């Protein structure tokens, strides 16, 4: 099959663009740019955690609970993302972009730990909405044969925001207002909002569904109830897979910067260098997983990478200092690939009328998993253990996610309408 020349924003190292409509390539770029800065915001809470904690006087023993509360801020998204099944993907996505951009800016102005917590909780709502709806948009617009590639490329391009955050964090001690300047930069998507409004149209599938059936009516919980009623097994498996993955994955990643700086004496710049190198590896992991998922199936690819993640994460937290970059690159590769596969399934397993609701359900499950993972760090059962032992034990829960993902129907190479026709 012929390949198109890559646009400037897709590096050749990520592979060639398949033979698809130019309109779809442009759509991918627009959506990825917005989510790039959502990922940038998310990276700050890891890369600059030590400086934030010091400035706002947050003790190490309180970090797990503090970060867990921030993650819980995304829970209201369960009630808001389903509006994309009623109002349209485009409108909800644009609202989310405005919301998380302003939230990122406001975070840089926080003066106390409480203010930081409250602002970030609100920002997380819009960040979660934006990420969830972005996957829905790409899933609905791309043909079955290239859907995995498109979702993987979306993840890879947006993950560059993590790299930008880590790179800028290496200069944190030289910035005029330290970590606060990093958050102010996150307002950038507002500058291109007019272009997003002008060039992003509603997805064809949603428009056709709205024309044929009208916009959904009923209570806010109706889509969620219908989702669970019509697709109980898929809904349960998707939620449990996301929950167990998030529970074991977030503490590993969230505490990495703090761990290498406090236990191994690394500087912020050294951590940022490792982050950037490993982050590039993770970006490749997303693209490779997307291509493999189109060829051999989502379930097998997801299970393999999810199963390897705990092994590499334990190596990172228990290995010698010289081995940290190696283990980092390996577990970032796996978490990127595994997370991409789970997100792809959330958009593929359900019909147009429930697709955003399914994305909201996954976000809800993942958010609870993030909170549970961070709370487990502070639990009585693990409180007596050193940080590296705590994280190693928690990481093992991802093995459960690797087993659960094998229970969902295979979606690779199948049209969305065919997948949703089978109720179970």
Buried (B, 14 or more C-beta within 10 A) or exposed (E): EEEBEBEEEBEEEBBEBBEBEEEBBEBBBBBBBBBBBBBBBBBBBBBBBBBBBEBBEBEEEEBBBBBBBBBBBBBBBBBBBBBBBBBBBBBBBBBBBBBBBBBBBBBBEBEEBEBBBBBBBBBBBBBBBBBBBBBBBBBBBBEBBBBBBBBBBBBBBBBBBBBBBBBBBBEBEEBEEBBBBBBBBBBBBBEBBEEBEEEBEBBEBBBEBBEEEEEBEEEEEBBBEBBBEBBEEBBBBBBBBBBBBBBBBBBBBBBBBBBBBEEEEBEBBBBBBBBBBBBBBBBBBBBBBBBBBBEEBBBBBBBBBBBBBBBBBBBBBEBEEEEBBBBBBBBBBBBBBBBBBBBBBBBBBBBBBBBBBBBBBBBBBBBBBBBBBBBBBBEEEBEEEEBBBBBBBBBBBBBBBBEBBEBBBBBBBBBBEEBBEEEE
